[in-house]
Amino acid sequence: METQRLVFKRHSTNEIILGNDIVKETVSRLLRFRVARHCAIITNETIARWYLAPLASELRSRGFSVHEIIVPDGEKFKTFDTALDIIKSLSASGIDRDCPLIGLGGGVVCDLTGYVASIYKRGLPLVLIPTSLLAMVDASIGGKNGVNLEQGKNLAGTFYQPLLTAIDVAVLRTLPLNQLSYGLVEAVKHGAIADSAYFRFIFKHMSEIKSKQLPLMQRLIRRSIHIKKSFVATDELDTSLRNHLNLGHTFGHALEGAGNFIRLHHGEAVGLGMLMAIKASTSNGILEEDYSEALRAILTEFNLPTKIPNELEKKEILNNLAQDKKKSQTGYQFILPVTLGKTMIHKVEPEKIDDFFTSAMNI
């Protein structure tokens, strides 16, 4: 018998640009990469009305032929069926392996575009242009892509990095307050896991954030990128350090699923999930600094829920939790706070999950 071994290493670089009114600069940066001058833009019906024409026009003026794909708006359309429709459209339009695929939109569009780019013809050049705060500070950074299954959120997914992420704070001018609120939750999470001063900065400047003062928003986005970069650059495939970015998400995804991805938006669910994580940490004797009142004040200021909706039954929440990506045969994994700016990985055995979750739901 013979044994041979192959060792593979992934090497990829994601260039991120951040600024105000940067459509021209985005296309200029894209031209620096060795990509074909035939591209596709994926966006949704809402974003297309505002931002598709300026981007497509700039691309065409610089020599690109542009294929436009408009998908329905909403988390419920982040599915295999939508991904398949996109792939069929790409094939019909003659998109080849060197043709860039551009995702113009929020978290759903970024996830869908990244997923399709990673599997179609085994990989297309990927460009993400996030248009929501949530996508700017989270979905467009780190290379996680995926679609939802009936059984749970993001259960089919890939790690695939964009060549370029272009974050234009100018688009925040048209972002509704509820969408701003959903994204702010992810920024708050970054402070909660890694930077207490950043958390306090958000708490102090809530009114300026609500009024979307662009210089301050750019500062906020920059800090979130730095924090997320520090986690994902050393743990791209989410095997250790990157796990801490899941604060509030294991609880939140279960809540989302129990509401059929309609009752709660992702940002609302993660906000509740962070409150649940603090409560669970307290009940398990882990929490050293309780910042739940400050967190509750931020959520309240941005019209986000601080109580689990009564119609979400514990049994259904636990059924969704059982499908969580971080679950293993030995149990469940949660990220729990220790102090503001510090978290830890906490594992719960399957036979103890009911009691653990009961304590967490009492927020």
LINSULSUL-V437252 format. One line per field, one symbol per residue. phi: phi as a letter, one per 40 degrees, with the letter a starting at -180 (. if undefined). psi: psi as a letter, one per 20 degrees, with the letter a starting at -180 (. if undefined). A space follows every 50 residues. Layout:
phi: ???
psi: ???
This chain:
phi: .bbbbbbbbcbabbcbbbabfbccccccccccccbccbbbbbabcccdcc bccccccccccbgccbbbbbbcchdcccbdcccccccccccccgcbcccc bbcbicccccccccccccbcfghbdbbbbcbbcdcccbccbhgcbibcbd cicfcbaabacccabbbbcdccdcccccccccccdccdddcccaacccdc ccccbdcccccfccdccccccdccccccdcccccadcgbadcdcccdgcc cccccdcccffbcbcdccccdcccccccccccccgbcbacbccccccccc dbfbcbbcdccccddccccccccccccbccibbbcbcbbcgabacbbbcd cbcccccdccccc
psi: qqpqpppqppoqpoppqpapmkgghghgghhhqmqqkprppprrhghhhg igggghggghijjqppppooqqpqhijmrhggggggghggghjkpahjpq ppooabggggggghgghhhpkkoqppppnqjqhghhifhipijpqrqqrh irpkiorrooqqgppoooihiihjpqhhhggghhghgggghhiinhhggh ggghkghhghjlogghhhggggggggghhhghhimhjlieghhhijpihg gghhgghhjkkghpqggghhghhhghhgghhghjkhphookhggghhggg hkkqqjqpphioqgghghhhhijqhipahiaqpqpqqgrojprqppppqh iihggghghhim.
